Amino acid sequence: VGGGSPMDRAKGIGIVATNGGHIRDYEGVDRVSRPCPPLVFVPTTAGTGTEVTIVGVITDPSSHEKFAINDLKLTPKIAALDPELMVGLPPHITSTTGMDALTHAVEAYIGRSGTPFTDDNAERAVKAIFGNLEECYGNPKNIEARAEMALASYRAGAAFTRAYIGYVHAIAHNMGGLYGVPHGLANAIILPHVLRFSRVEARAKLASLARLVDLGNPGDSDETLADQFIDAIEQMNARMEIPTTIAELQAGDIPLIAKRALDEAHPDYPVPRIMTHAQCESLVRDLLA
């Protein structure tokens, strides 16, 4: 019962309980031999989607890294979505976990591994988040809006656990590992930067999302709509008082962050545009306070 961190911790405990060894032994894909004990997840935030994914993300405090374990054996048996458990969240947790779910949906949608199933779930998640996240932020006891956000997080998880993620997560994982920046907050800040980097290659998909959430005017080009979608994310961040930079980020760490982010992303993340080390450094530098 809890947010992304305790639920991922439960996955890690389950792995070691039945397989032994050290949790770091299972970093990567399909390295868990024996099934975990049955996992029943009750999320208390609408963001991570781990209640439906094959992924567990663990922080290694010795190396200040976050690493992922991907294995079908980590899929929970039951997910119970109860919006009543989310009404007491502080506003900044509501906003940043909601933007985490949006990042899952968008990265799954614009990547190169999408399917009709993942696209449908991503679209439904994006529409629900645009329609309900700010309502939950400003009116936290709106149970209907909370329920829509819980479903959006679940659907975004169903999308990205099959279609995977991209550079937003690769960079955000390093902000969490090095500085302890909450994952949703890092995703929210980084998302517009990565979308602008990929906007030519992802233009048609971003334009589709813009139309889905009623941005723009009839006859607007895909290029215009893609830019409007990215602008709308930035404006949503601003209305929920999410900063535009990462206060903890240190300039001297940028080369290491870029290296670790690209090592994570390549070759597994099906991103619409490949990023070089120099481009990654430049993007991360834009996040400096």
C-alpha positions in Angstrom: 0.0 0.0 0.0 1.5 3.3 -1.0 3.1 5.2 -3.9 5.7 4.1 -6.4 8.6 3.7 -3.9 6.9 1.2 -1.5 5.3 -0.7 -4.3 8.7 -1.1 -6.2 10.3 -2.0 -2.8 7.7 -4.8 -2.5 8.7 -6.1 -5.9 12.4 -6.1 -4.8 11.6 -7.8 -1.6 9.6 -10.4 -3.4 12.5 -11.1 -5.8 15.0 -11.7 -3.1 12.6 -13.6 -0.9 12.2 -16.4 -3.5 15.4 -16.1 -5.5 18.0 -15.1 -2.9 21.2 -13.1 -3.6 21.4 -9.3 -3.8 18.8 -7.2 -5.5 21.4 -5.7 -7.8 21.9 -9.2 -9.3 18.6 -8.8 -11.0 19.2 -5.6 -12.9 18.2 -5.8 -16.5 15.7 -7.9 -18.4 14.4 -11.4 -17.5 16.9 -12.3 -14.8 14.4 -13.4 -12.2 14.2 -17.2 -12.1 11.5 -18.0 -9.6 8.1 -16.3 -9.2 7.7 -13.7 -6.5 5.1 -14.2 -3.8 1.7 -12.9 -5.0 1.7 -9.2 -5.1 -1.4 -7.2 -4.3 -0.9 -3.5 -4.9 -3.1 -0.6 -3.5 -1.6 2.6 -4.9 -2.1 5.8 -2.9 -0.9 8.1 -5.7 -2.0 8.4 -9.3 1.3 8.4 -11.0 3.7 5.4 -11.1 1.5 2.8 -12.7 3.7 0.1 -11.2 0.6 -1.7 -10.0 0.3 -3.0 -13.6 3.9 -3.1 -14.9 6.7 -5.6 -15.2 9.1 -3.0 -13.9 10.7 -2.4 -10.5 13.0 0.7 -10.1 15.5 0.5 -7.2 17.9 3.1 -5.9 21.4 2.0 -5.1 22.6 4.4 -2.4 26.3 3.2 -2.7 26.6 4.4 -6.3 23.8 7.0 -6.3 22.1 5.3 -9.2 18.6 4.1 -10.0 18.4 0.8 -11.9 15.5 -1.1 -13.4 14.5 -4.7 -13.1 12.2 -5.9 -16.0 10.5 -9.2 -15.7 7.0 -10.6 -16.2 7.3 -12.2 -12.8 7.0 -8.7 -11.3 3.5 -8.2 -12.6 1.1 -7.8 -9.6 -1.7 -10.3 -9.4 -4.2 -7.7 -8.2 -4.4 -3.9 -8.3 -7.0 -2.2 -6.2 -7.7 1.4 -7.2 -9.3 3.4 -4.4 -9.6 7.2 -5.0 -10.6 7.7 -1.3 -6.9 6.9 -0.4 -5.7 9.9 -2.5 -7.8 12.8 -1.2 -5.3 13.7 1.5 -2.3 14.0 -0.8 -0.4 17.3 -0.6 -1.1 19.3 -3.7 2.6 19.1 -5.0 2.4 15.2 -4.7 -0.9 15.2 -6.6 0.6 17.4 -9.4 4.0 15.7 -9.8 2.7 12.1 -9.6 0.0 13.1 -12.2 2.7 14.4 -14.4 4.6 11.2 -14.0 1.6 9.3 -15.4 1.4 11.8 -18.3 5.1 11.2 -19.0 4.5 7.4 -19.1 1.6 7.8 -21.5 3.4 10.3 -23.8 6.7 8.5 -24.0 4.9 5.2 -24.7 2.8 6.9 -27.4 5.6 8.7 -29.3 8.1 5.8 -29.2 8.6 3.3 -31.9 7.3 0.2 -30.1 3.6 1.2 -29.9 0.7 -1.1 -30.7 -3.0 -0.4 -31.1 -3.4 -1.6 -27.5 -0.7 0.7 -26.1 -1.8 3.7 -28.2 -5.4 3.3 -27.0 -4.3 3.2 -23.3 -1.9 6.1 -23.7 -4.6 8.2 -25.5 -7.2 7.5 -22.8 -4.6 8.3 -20.1 -3.6 11.6 -21.7 -7.2 12.7 -22.2 -8.1 11.9 -18.5 -5.0 13.6 -17.1 -5.6 16.8 -19.1 -9.2 16.7 -18.0 -8.8 15.9 -14.3 -5.3 16.5 -12.9 -5.7 20.2 -12.3 -9.1 19.6 -10.7 -7.5 17.2 -8.3 -4.8 19.7 -7.6 -7.2 22.5 -6.8 -10.1 20.5 -5.4 -8.5 17.4 -3.8 -11.7 15.9 -2.5 -13.3 15.5 -5.9 -13.7 11.7 -5.8 -14.7 11.4 -9.5 -11.6 13.3 -10.7 -9.4 11.2 -8.3 -10.9 8.0 -9.8 -10.3 9.2 -13.3 -6.6 9.9 -12.4 -6.2 6.5 -10.8 -7.5 4.9 -14.0 -5.2 7.2 -16.0 -2.2 6.1 -14.1 -3.1 2.5 -14.5 -3.7 2.9 -18.2 -0.4 4.8 -18.7 1.3 1.9 -16.9 -0.4 -0.6 -19.2 0.9 1.4 -22.1 4.5 1.9 -21.1 5.1 -1.6 -19.7 4.6 -2.8 -23.3 5.8 0.1 -25.4 8.5 1.3 -23.0 9.7 4.8 -22.1 12.3 7.2 -23.3 14.9 9.9 -22.5 12.7 11.7 -20.0 12.9 8.7 -17.7 16.6 8.0 -18.5 17.5 11.6 -17.3 15.0 11.7 -14.4 16.4 8.4 -13.0 19.7 10.2 -12.6 18.2 13.2 -10.9 16.7 10.7 -8.4 19.7 8.6 -8.0 22.2 11.5 -7.6 20.2 14.0 -5.7 17.0 12.3 -4.4 14.8 14.4 -6.7 11.3 12.9 -6.6 10.7 11.0 -9.8 7.4 12.7 -10.8 8.9 16.1 -10.2 11.9 15.3 -12.4 9.7 13.9 -15.2 7.5 17.0 -15.1 10.4 19.3 -15.5 12.2 17.3 -18.1 9.3 16.3 -20.3 8.9 19.5 -22.3 12.6 19.6 -23.1 12.7 16.1 -24.5 9.5 16.6 -26.5 11.0 19.7 -28.1 14.1 17.7 -28.9 12.0 15.0 -30.6 9.2 17.2 -32.0 10.1 16.8 -35.7 10.2 13.0 -35.6 7.2 12.8 -33.2 5.2 15.6 -34.8 2.3 13.5 -36.1 1.9 11.7 -32.7 2.1 14.9 -30.7 -0.4 16.6 -33.0 -2.8 13.6 -32.5 -2.5 14.2 -28.7 -3.2 17.9 -29.2 -6.4 17.2 -31.1 -7.3 14.6 -28.5 -7.3 17.3 -25.7 -8.9 19.9 -27.9 -6.0 22.2 -28.5 -5.6 24.4 -31.6 -8.1 25.1 -34.4 -9.4 23.1 -37.3 -6.9 23.2 -40.1 -3.9 23.8 -37.9 -0.8 22.0 -39.2 0.8 19.1 -37.3 3.8 21.3 -36.6 1.6 23.9 -35.0 -0.4 21.4 -33.0 2.7 19.6 -31.8 4.2 22.8 -30.4 0.8 23.7 -28.8 0.8 20.3 -27.0 4.3 20.9 -25.6 3.3 24.5 -24.6 0.2 23.1 -22.9 2.3 20.8 -20.7 4.5 23.7 -19.7 1.5 25.8 -18.9 -0.1 23.0 -16.8 3.2 22.8 -14.9 3.2 26.5 -14.3 -0.4 26.5 -13.0 0.5 23.8 -10.5 3.6 25.6 -9.4 6.0 23.0 -10.7 9.4 24.6 -11.3 11.2 24.8 -14.6 14.6 23.9 -13.4 16.1 21.3 -11.0 17.5 23.1 -8.0 19.8 20.3 -6.9 21.5 19.8 -10.3 25.2 20.6 -10.2 27.0 21.7 -13.4 30.0 19.5 -12.7 27.8 16.4 -12.7 26.3 17.0 -16.2 28.8 14.8 -18.2 28.2 11.9 -15.8 24.4 12.3 -16.0 24.5 12.4 -19.8 26.6 9.2 -19.9 24.4 7.3 -17.4 21.2 8.5 -19.1 22.4 7.4 -22.6 23.8 4.1 -21.2 20.3 3.4 -19.8 18.4 4.5 -22.9 20.6 2.8 -25.6 19.7 0.5 -27.2 16.6 -0.5 -25.4 14.4 2.6 -25.4 12.5 3.0 -28.7 12.9 6.8 -28.8 11.7 8.7 -31.9 15.1 10.5 -32.2 18.5 9.3 -31.1 20.4 11.7 -28.8 24.1 12.2 -28.8 26.2 12.7 -25.7 26.7 16.4 -26.6 22.9 16.9 -27.1 22.1 15.2 -23.8 24.6 17.4 -22.0 23.1 20.5 -23.6 19.5 19.5 -22.7 20.5 18.7 -19.1 22.4 22.1 -18.9 19.1 23.8 -19.7 17.7 22.3 -16.4 20.2 24.2 -14.2 18.7 26.6 -11.8 
